[in-house]
């Protein structure tokens, strides 16, 4: 091809999804200068800070060949229309279809089009499958960008079959599930909670998206073959039954996201404290952008960390209301055991928001108590920091199950069952035991994560598994584009 071919990305309106999509775009541009990329951004009515983040993107991501286009602000669907978070997000995204079509039409299909490059396809998020309709209407191929694990992908591809085989709610099933590509049978309690109850709105939307995956030309996954070998092998051998699968990860934003002066001030304070600690001596406790605990659980964590005797950096955040993200406590003393801060002053730091990528890459970090979000897991592997798993929501329990059971112990098991609510507390002694094991220099998980760290980096190098897979993806995209141009 002599002209550049364009891809239009439609990520879900969530920071983790957008950051991963940007990293994929940067990887594609760096690999082949015949590609250019436009990323359509949906504003959200739920979070002003998120919309501020969107505005900062164009200024912070300086990559030739990537352009951002903001879509009009829409109102959220009414509670009558959506009875779940999955439903609310999916309907909200679906309502953007006319605006996505209009933006693409203006960019590519009018006499005043701002780009003369052919449109090679639409790259959509796993929660944006309704955009396949837009691609079909415009006569362009669609590709799915799956920002989570090959394990969750296999589950979702298999969900329509499970739906016909199992007639009770999954949460009531005493039969472990046989999911293609998994070595072990999967207990129902590690499935994402929206899948637990078949009659619920969340389940309906998971099933909807799952059924549409097969309509795409290919599925791009943020993982690498060495991390999920059996699953990738199965998905790669399913040609004809599912679209081609391209594992191209780990896709990581190693520059981090600092969006305000307050964030910068916090980062400098945390970094100074970490600089004063011995190498690999600090355990990081951080539970992602949506992770938080009530006071009873905070008390148990504090007692467990204190009894462990290890140095710690704890990102402590208070629960949110509705769709809002957790926020920092005004006064952490009010939720911690009396005298805790004084007793641990020499070896611990409790703070709110942290720049997680920068912290994980610091020489003093020796372990990570994590919610097992996929971006956090990949970051920890990249930096060779062992994890103690404490999944809370979404697909995190399945992620932890994979890393603990499927991978032969790639994480320390703190808990696989806790859902972060009610009286179901993780006790102080469980926290203490997990931290002690995690920080033990002879812990097998520590050695295994170092091996996987090396594999994660080799996967992206010339000749590595993800490097090769990305090359196949680009070839298939451009071949499809040429075929379409010759046929028109």
Number of C-alpha atoms within 10 A of each C-alpha: 9 6 10 20 21 24 23 23 26 26 27 23 21 13 15 18 19 21 20 23 26 21 18 24 25 20 17 20 18 14 14 13 12 18 24 23 25 19 21 20 22 24 23 21 14 14 13 12 13 17 17 13 18 21 15 14 17 14 8 12 14 11 12 12 18 20 16 17 13 13 15 13 13 14 12 17 17 11 10 6 12 18 14 17 15 18 21 20 21 23 20 23 25 17 16 19 17 12 15 23 17 14 16 21 13 15 18 17 17 11 9 10 13 11 14 15 18 19 24 25 23 27 31 26 23 24 27 25 26 21 23 23 15 21 21 13 10 14 11 16 22 28 26 28 26 26 27 20 24 29 25 21 21 19 23 21 23 17 19 15 12 16 14 8 9 13 10 13 15 22 16 11 15 10 12 13 18 15 20 17 18 20 14 15 13 20 17 20 20 23 23 20 20 20 24 20 16 18 11 14 20 24 19 18 22 21 19 18 18 21 17 16 23 17 17 20 19 22 24 25 24 25 26 27 22 15 24 20 15 19 22 24 13 15 23 15 13 13 11 8 10 18 20 20 24 27 26 25 28 26 24 20 15 13 9 13 18 16 14 11 9 11 16 14 11 18 19 13 12 18 16 11 15 21 12 9 17 13 13 16 18 23 28 25 22 24 23 21 15 18 23 25 20 15 15 15 22 21 18 21 24 21 19 22 25 21 16 20 14 17 25 26 22 22 21 24 27 21 18 14 8 8 11 13 18 20 17 15 16 10 8 16 13 10 17 19 15 11 10 15 18 9 11 18 12 9 17 23 17 17 17 18 20 22 19 20 19 14 18 23 16 17 16 21 26 25 26 29 24 25 26 30 26 19 23 22 23 21 21 23 26 22 21 24 25 29 34 28 28 27 28 27 21 16 21 27 27 25 27 32 26 25 22 19 15 19 17 11 17 25 27 24 20 24 19 19 15 18 18 18 12 10 8 11 17 21 15 21 16 16 24 23 15 23 28 19 20 27 25 14 13 10 14 16 24 23 16 18 22 17 13 18 20 14 19 26 17 16 24 21 12 10 11 18 21 27 21 17 22 22 16 12 21 16 13 15 21 19 14 16 21 16 10 16 12 7 7 6
